[in-house]
Amino acid sequence: MTSAGDVNEVHPNLRQAVGMVEGLASTFGPRSEVLVHDLSLIPNSIIAISGGLTGRAVGGSMTDMLLARVRSGDFEDLLNYMTAMDDGRTFRSSTLFIRDGDEVLGCMSIHQDVTEWRHLSAFAEWQLSGTGVRARDLPTLLTEDGVSAERFPPDVEALRSELISRAIADIGVSIELLHKRHKLAIVQRLEREGFFMLRDAVPQLASALSVTRHSVYNYLNEARAESAANESS
């Protein structure tokens, strides 16, 4: 287990969670990862981590899904959800928020690589049912409905790039053909996902959209005004 700086500087409730990280990772075994986020340190929120499933380290960022939940103020614990990774692995994960009264301080996340278990389950189902599931079909079972597409970027720059690339790709229009409505839609989406909570978000997005930083701020102000109007209506 590693920790960022002096653990004594963090809130006692977080410090208690940090003290559990190594023991929990040992309990869950080598195909696991346990970490603690301090929400006051976003975007470099990881203050303790044990296990190497996602390649992250202390001082790294949270996932895209967790960032969006923090941005929206949704702090309901997430238990036993599945994530399909780009490399074919499947994680079973839980995220538990750490509080001091009504204040949310951070969270503990637990990830387990259950890829082999899911393959074994699919094979067992084939053996028992006789439906003829072929070996090359097994990876497709990992992306069935109900499995999330959470991303585990190694650092803040990778998280920013992932969010931008996905938002632009989903518009379905090449950069040189983007109109204002497209760019505004991209900014609105990124605002909902917590993108602008990340440092250097505006200059990176301006570069990706081939616009000035001033333009991005204008789009952001317009997006926030529209969101406020919708909430008050």
Beta strands, then each sheet from edge to edge (+ up, - down):
strand 1: 2-3
strand 2: 32-38
strand 3: 46-50
strand 4: 78-84
strand 5: 90-100
strand 6: 103-113
sheet 1: 1+ 3- 2+ 6- 5+ 4-
end
